[in-house]
C-alpha cells in the first residue's frame, strides 16, 4: 500500500511539473468582466458625454466586448497611469501590445468615417509621464475598414508618443510613428529605467457624440509573458483555454496513476 501511494504521489508531482512547463510556454487568457478589479474607468476619464463599459451589444469571442461611445473615453487596465508606483515591468521587456477593434455600423465620427478607438501603453521614465498610442490613422486603416466587423492590430504596427507637457513627439517637424519595439529600444527615446504603469483602450478627444466603437482581446507581451484580456459580460459562459488545458493535463495524470494502482491492487 505504501508503494502504491508513493507511486501516485510521484505521478501527481510529475503531472504538476508538466503543468508548470506548459504554463511557462503557453500564452494566458484572462476573462475581464464588468466587476473585474484590475480593469475599469477611473473617475473623470470618460468626458464630454463619452462612456466605456463591457456590454453584450457586439459579442466577440464570447458573450461581450468593450463598448465605447461619445467623445472621449479611457478604459484602464492593470495599473494607474497617474501613479509612479504603478509598475508592470520595464518598457524594454515589452514585445507587443495588440487588440481587436470594431466600428459600429451606426457610428458617425467628426474626424473620419473610419476613425478607430485608441490603444495606449502608459509609461513613466523618471518624472516623465508618456503614452504610446495606436490609432488606425497611422496604420493604413482609413479607407480600408468594414464597419460592424472586428479587426486586429499587428505586432509591428505604428504607435505615436504623447508626452505629458510637451505633447506629441516629432522629429524634423514630423510626427514619429514606429513600432513598440522601436520605441522601447532604450537608447533614443527612453532610458533603460522606463517602465509601464498601465494599459488602456479608449476614444480620443473630438470623436463626436455619435461615435461608437468596440474592443476586445487586448494582448500585452511583457517580461516574457503574453497575456490576452478578453472582455466578457459574464465569465461563466467563457472558458479560459490555457487554464482548461492545464487542468485537463493534471487530471489525466492523476487518473492514470489511479488506474495503475488499482491494477496492482488486483
N, C-alpha and C positions, 0 to 999 in steps of 0.2 A: 504493500500500500504506500509506503514511503517513497519507493522508486517511482510509482505512478504519479504521485503528487509532485515529485521533483521534475518529472518529465513535462507535466502540464505547466508547471511554473516556468520552466526553461523555454517551452514553446510560446508561452504567453509573452515572455520577455523578448523573444525573437520577433513576435508579431508587433509588439510596441516599437521595437527598434526599426523594423521595416516601415512602420507608420511614420516615424520620425524622419526617416530617409526620404520618404515620399513628400512629407510636408516641406522639406527644405528645397525640393526640386520642382514643386508644383506651385502655380500661382493661386493665390487665395481669392475667394469671393466673399464679400461681406454684404449682407442684406441690410439696407438702411430704410427704416420705416419712419412715419411721422413722429414717433416718440423716441427715436434713437438719440442718445445723449451727445454723440460726437458730431452730429450734423444739425444745422438749423439756421434760422435767420436772426442775427443779433438785432437788438432793439435799434431802430433808426437806420438800418441798412436797406430797407425797402422804402424808396422815396417817390415823391411825385405821383402817388397813386399806384405804384408798382406792387406786385405781390409774387411770392415764391413759396411753393408748397408741394409736397408729394401728393399726387392725386391719381385717380383711375381714368382720367379724361382720355389719355392716349397711352395705353399699356405698351410696354416693350420688354421682351424677355422676362415676362412675369405678369403681375397684375397692376403695375403702376409705372410712373415716371415722375420726374420733377417738372412741374408746370410753372412757367414764368409769364406774367402779364404786366403790361404797362411800361412805364418809362425807365425805371432804374431798380434793379434787384441784386441782392447778394445772398446766395445760399452757401454757407461756410461749413467746411468740414475739418475735423481733426485738431483744430487749434484756434488761436486768437491772433489774427494778423496785426492787431494793435499792440500786442504784448511781447516784449523782447524775451520773456521767459518761456514763451511757447516755441519749442524747438523739436521738430520732427526728424531732423537729420541734416547733415551738411549738403549744401547745394551741389557740390561736385560729385555727390553719390547719386544724384537724380539721373536716371537714364531715359525716362519718358513720362509724359503726362498727356493722356488722351481721353476722349469721351465720345458718346453718341449724342446726336442732337437732331432736332426736327423743328421746322417752322409750321405752325398751324395753317391750314388752308384758308382760314378766315383772317389771318394776320395782315395788318397794314402797318408798315414801318415808315416813319418820316425820313429815315436816312437812305434806305434802299429796299426794294421789294424782297431781296434775298438776305437782308440783314440777319446775322446769326447771334445766338447768345454767346457769351464770352466765358472762356475757361482760364482761371488765374492761378498762378503759383506765387504765393506771398513769401517775401524774403526779408531777412534782416542781415545787414552787413555792418557790424558795429552799431552806430546810431542811425544808420541809413535804412529807411524802410522803402521797399520797392515791390513791384509786381511784374511778372512775366505773363503776357496776355495773348491768348489765342483768339482770333476773330476771323471769320470767313473772308473778310475783305482782303486779307493778306495771304490767302491760301487758295486762290482760284475758284472761290465758291460763287461769286456773283455771276449770274447768267447761266449757271450750271446746276441749279438746285430744283429738285422736285418737292413742293410743299406737301405736307401730310405724310411724309416718309422719314424714317430715321436714317441719318448719315453718320459717318465715323471719321474723326480726325486721325491723322497719321503720326507715327513716332518722329518723323523728320519734318513735320510741319513747322511753319514760322510762328514765332512769338515776338511781340514787341515789348519794350520795357517802359514802365511808368514809374518814376522815382518821386516819392513824396517831397514836394517843394519844387525842384527843377522841372518836373513834368516828363514828357516823352523823350527818350534818348535818341539823339540824332548824330550823324557823322557826315561832315562836309555838307550840312544843310539838309540831309535826307534822313528819314526815319530808318532806324536799324531794325530789320526783320530777319530773324535767324532761329535755328532750332534750339531746343532746351540744352542740348549737348554743347552747342557753341557758346551759349550764354554762360554755361556752368564750367567753362574750362579753367577758371581760377586765375586767369592772367590779365585779360584785357578789361573786363567789366566788373568783376567781383574778386574779393580776396579769398584765400583758402579757408577763411573762417566764416564765410557767409553760410547761412542756414535757412531752412524752410520753416516758416511759422504756421502755415495753414494752406489749404487749397479752397477754391470756391468756384461756383458756377453762377452766372447771373446775366443781367441785361445792362448794357452800357447806357449812360445818360443820353437823353434826346431821342430814344427809340419811338416815343409817342404812346399815347394812352391806348391805342388799338392794337398794339403789338402783342403777340402771343407765341411762345415757343416752348419746347420741351427738351429735357436732357436725361441721360441715363448712363449707367456703366462707366463711371469716372475711374480711370486706372492710373495709379501712381506707382512708378517703379523707383524705389529709393532704398539705399542701403542693401542692395542686392535682393530685395523682396518686392514683388509685383502684386499689388492688391487692387481688386476691382470693387467699387462701391456701387451696388445695384439698388436703385431706388424703387421701393415697393410699398403699396398701400397696406399690405399685411404680409408678415414674414411666414405665416403658417402655410401659405399656399406655394411658397417658393423654396425648393431645396437648395442647399449650397453644395455644388458638385464636388469640390475638393473635400469637404467635410464628410459627405456621404461615402466617397471612395475610401477614405481613411478608416472610417468606422467599419465599413464592409470588410476591409482587409483584416482588421483586428478580430472581428467576429469569425471570419474564416479560419484564422489561426487557432483561436480557442476551440472552435468546433472540431477541427482536425485533431487537436490534442485529445479531446474527449473521446472521439471515435477510437483512436489508437489505445487509449487507456481502457476503454470498455472491452476491446478485443483481448487485451492482456488478461483482464479480469475473468473472461470466459475460458 
